């Protein structure tokens, strides 16, 4: 009765193989999805090892049922999804942004979502917080969360414990377990 519902054999696209992007790829692996990955820092073999097929961003946008953003906020990624690219999304596609608000042109997204053509799940926006007058608050095809993914309940204890563990390593003269290098800043979301 509802052929458009469900996720079996859907095409999922990830923009960015950041640490979070790689974790999402792991979580998608056991399911029956065709997973595409757009990341200029990877080659096809590395994408395959992560469980995805490397494609160009425009190709991904045109064929995916769901596109999830995990790229860093850099000058070259500012409004990566602009009006032209958002128009490439299939009718009924869902855009998920838990990465950085500046990856998406908010005015262009508002126009697309207002038309009802696409859905959006947004944990981050640009600006963050959206103005009270933003139509995105009232659209039935948009879900806004207050940039708290992973920061609720017991997860706060996990974050605190991880930070304290790193301080203890530093004080003991040990290597960091989760070091952030200058090189990683250009590829991490």
N, C-alpha and C positions, 0 to 999 in steps of 0.2 A: 504493500500500500504506500510505502514511503521510500521510493528508490533513491532519493537524494540524501537520505540520512545514513549515518554510520561512517566509519573510516576505512573499512576493508578495501585494500588496493588503491588507496588515495595516493596522490603524488605530493610529497612534502618537500619543500625547499628551505635550506638554511643558508643565510647570508653570513659568512664568517665562521671559520673553524677555531674560534677562540676557546678558552677553557670551558666556558658555559656551552658554546656551540658543540664542542666535542662530547660534553656530558649529555646533551640532548640527542646527539647521534647515537650514543650508547643506549639511551632509553628507547629510541625508535627501533633499534636493531631487531629485537625479537618479533616485531609486528610485520604484517604483510603490507609494507609501504614501498613505493618507489621513491628513494631518497636522493635528492639532488643537492649539490653544494656549490656555491659560488664564493670563491676566495682566491684573490690574485696571488697569494703566497703559497699555494699548494700546487702540486702536479697531480695528474690523473691517478698515478699509482698510490700516492699518499691518500687521496680522497677515497679510493677503493678500499684501502686498509682501514679507513674509518667507517666503512659501510655505506658510502655514497658515490654518486657519479658526478664528477666535476663538469660544470657547464658554465656558460656565460650568464651574467645576471639577467639580461633581457630575455634570453631563452627560458630561464627558470621562471621568470614572472609570467610568461605567456602560457606555461603548461601546468603550473602547480595549483593544487586545491588549497594548500596552506603554505604561506611563506613566513618564516620566523627569522627575525633579525638578531644577529650576535656579533656585529662588527664594532670596532672602536670609533669613538668620536674624534675624527681628524679633519683637517681642511679638505682632504680629497674625498671624505665620506659625508660631508655636510650636504644634506638634501639628496643623498644617494637615490632615494625614491622620491623623485620630483613628479610633476604632473604627467610628463610623458611616460615615465616608467610605471606609475600607478595605473595609467590607462591600459598598460599591457596585461594587467591582471585579468584572469578569466572572470566572467560573471559568476557571482556566488563565492569567489575565492575569499579566504580569510587571511588578513595580515596580522601577525603577532609581533609586537615590538616590546621586548623586555631588555633590549640592549641599551640604546641611547636615543633620546628624543630627537636630537638633531639629524638623525639618519633619514627622517621623513619630513617632507614639506607639509606642515600642518594644514595650510590653506588648501593645498591640492588634495590631501587626504580627506579633509572636511567636505570638499566638493564631491569626491567619489563616494564617500560614505552617505552623504545626504541624498544622493541619487538612488541609494538602496542597492547599487550594483555589487558592492563588496561589503565584507564584514571586517571589523577590526577589534583586536584585543590589545589594549595599550597599558603597559605598566609604566611607561615613560612617555613624555610628550615634550614638545618644544613650542612655547615655554613650559616649564614645569614649575608651577601648577598652571593649567589652562585658565584663561579668564573666565569669570562666572557666566559670561554671555556666550561661551562657545557652544555651538550646536551639538558637539560631540557628546555632551553630557546627557542629552535627551534622545539620541537616536537609538532605536531598538536593535540595530545591527552593530552597535559599538559597546564594548565592555571596557570601562576604565577602572584601573586599580591605582592606589596611591603610592606607587613605587615602593612596595613593601615585600615584594616576592622574596622569600627566604629570610625574612626578618620578623617572624612571628613566633610567639610561644617559645618552645624549647630551642628553636633555631638561634635565638639570641644568645642562649647559653653556649651553643656550639661555636658561634662566631667569637664570643668572648674567650672561650677555652683555647681556640686556635690562636688568637692574638697573644694570649698569655704564654702559650707554649713557645711561640716565636721569640718573645722577650726573654724567656728562660734560656733558649738556645743562644741568643745573642750574648747574654750575661755570662754564659758558660764558655763563650768563644767557639761555639759549634756553628756548623752550616745551617742556614734556614731550611726548613722543610718545604716552604712555599715561597721561595725567593721571587721577587719581581725585578727583572732586569730591564735596563733601558731598552734593549732590543724587543722585549716582550710588550712594551707599552704600545708599539705600533701595530700589534696584531691582537691585543686583548680587548675584550669588551667588558 
